[in-house]
């Protein structure tokens, strides 16, 4: 079975295109990003202000010994009972029965 010249060229071109696609999708090494430290800096005045304020908050720490203090442990939870109430009308915006509406 002899292939025509046109079919041979199409098959060869398809193999080359397939090889290029395989290279770019699977075999090509991942690009290395050249990231400089300056690229992570604030881009505006608002971001610079936020980063300054956030840096001031980092040293804040919570002293957990407050939770072990006898005065804290002696606190009593005051619970208020919630009494069930009768439900209201099914449609609170409906006209009242027996009341004439003025128009």
C-alpha positions as CSV (number, residue, x, y, z in Angstrom):
1,X,0.0,0.0,0.0
2,X,1.7,3.1,-1.2
3,X,1.0,6.4,0.6
4,X,0.7,9.5,-1.5
5,X,3.2,12.3,-1.0
6,X,0.5,14.5,0.5
7,X,-0.5,12.0,3.1
8,X,3.1,11.4,4.1
9,X,3.6,15.2,4.6
10,X,0.4,15.4,6.7
11,X,1.5,12.5,8.9
12,X,5.0,13.9,9.4
13,X,3.6,17.4,10.3
14,X,1.2,15.8,12.8
15,X,4.0,13.9,14.5
16,X,6.1,17.1,14.8
17,X,3.1,19.1,16.2
18,X,2.3,16.2,18.6
19,X,6.0,16.2,19.7
20,X,5.9,20.0,20.3
21,X,2.7,19.7,22.3
22,X,4.1,16.9,24.5
23,X,7.2,18.8,25.1
24,X,5.4,22.0,26.2
25,X,2.9,20.2,28.4
26,X,4.9,17.5,30.1
27,X,8.7,17.5,29.4
28,X,9.6,21.2,29.6
29,X,11.2,22.2,32.9
30,X,9.2,24.5,35.1
31,X,10.2,28.1,34.7
32,X,12.1,29.6,37.7
33,X,10.7,32.9,38.9
34,X,13.2,35.5,39.6
35,X,11.6,37.2,42.5
36,X,13.3,40.0,44.3
37,X,12.6,41.1,47.8
38,X,11.5,44.5,46.6
39,X,8.6,43.0,44.7
40,X,6.8,42.1,48.0
41,X,6.9,45.7,49.3
42,X,3.8,47.8,49.6
43,X,2.4,49.2,46.4
44,X,0.5,52.1,47.8
45,X,0.2,54.4,50.8
46,X,-2.7,52.4,52.3
47,X,-0.8,49.2,52.2
48,X,2.3,50.8,53.7
49,X,0.1,52.2,56.6
50,X,-1.5,48.8,57.1
51,X,1.9,47.0,57.2
52,X,3.2,49.6,59.7
53,X,0.1,49.1,62.0
54,X,0.3,45.3,61.6
55,X,4.0,45.4,62.6
56,X,3.0,47.3,65.8
57,X,0.4,44.6,66.7
58,X,2.8,41.6,66.5
59,X,4.4,42.2,69.9
60,X,1.0,42.0,71.7
61,X,0.6,38.9,73.9
62,X,-2.2,37.7,76.1
63,X,-1.3,36.7,79.6
64,X,-3.2,33.4,80.2
65,X,-2.7,33.5,84.0
66,X,-5.8,35.7,84.2
67,X,-7.9,32.7,83.5
68,X,-6.5,30.9,86.6
69,X,-7.1,33.9,88.9
70,X,-9.5,33.0,91.8
71,X,-11.6,36.1,91.0
72,X,-12.1,34.9,87.4
73,X,-12.9,31.4,88.6
74,X,-15.5,32.7,91.1
75,X,-17.5,34.3,88.3
76,X,-21.0,32.9,88.0
77,X,-22.8,32.5,84.7
78,X,-26.2,34.3,85.0
79,X,-28.7,32.6,82.8
80,X,-32.0,34.1,81.9
81,X,-34.8,31.7,81.1
82,X,-36.5,32.3,77.7
83,X,-40.2,31.7,78.1
84,X,-42.1,30.5,75.0
85,X,-44.5,33.0,73.6
86,X,-47.6,32.5,71.5
87,X,-47.0,33.1,67.9
88,X,-48.5,36.1,66.2
89,X,-50.6,36.4,63.1
90,X,-49.6,34.4,60.1
91,X,-49.5,37.5,58.0
92,X,-48.8,40.6,60.1
93,X,-49.4,42.9,57.2
94,X,-52.8,41.6,56.4
95,X,-55.8,43.8,57.3
96,X,-57.3,43.1,60.7
97,X,-60.5,41.2,60.7
98,X,-63.5,43.4,61.6
99,X,-61.7,46.7,61.0
100,X,-62.7,48.9,58.1
101,X,-59.8,50.2,56.0
102,X,-60.0,53.8,55.0
103,X,-59.1,54.6,51.5
